[in-house]
Amino acid sequence: MIEQLTVFIQNEKGRLSGLCRTLADANINMHDLFIADTSDFGVVRVFCDTPQAAAKVLDEAGFRASVTKVLAVRVPNEPGGLAHLLETIESMGANIEYGYCFSRGEATAIDVLKVVDDTVEGKLSEAGFDVVSAEEVYKLD
């Protein structure tokens, strides 16, 4: 599993840049950033080189930050690649709380999933899926 930084921010001018500046000033490098929003707040999910330190720095700066364990799986970047992964996880009886995907070239995509069951990672590897390590995700710049 990979440690992902999760930050709740108000939908206000300057909050996202403030979050990024706080991490930059602490010499914490963000590798990937994803934002989901509602009318009142946003959820920012970040892969960074030191998620625990990032959460501490952000908490001290007045942000609501936590570290969440997520699973990253490389799948073919083609129709059905994600569907096959999700169906396999469903057949294991595991629930997916949320997910997002990003491509790294034309051939593959990386699907990031918040799965409650810690055994899913090993089961996916046994089933032939390419589970991505934290070290690899952090080097995907």
Beta strands, then each sheet from edge to edge (+ up, - down):
strand 1: 2-10
strand 2: 30-37
strand 3: 41-48
strand 4: 64-76
strand 5: 96-103
strand 6: 108-115
strand 7: 130-131
sheet 1: 2+ 3- 1+ 4- 6+ 5-
sheet 2: 2+ 3- 1+ 4- 7+
end
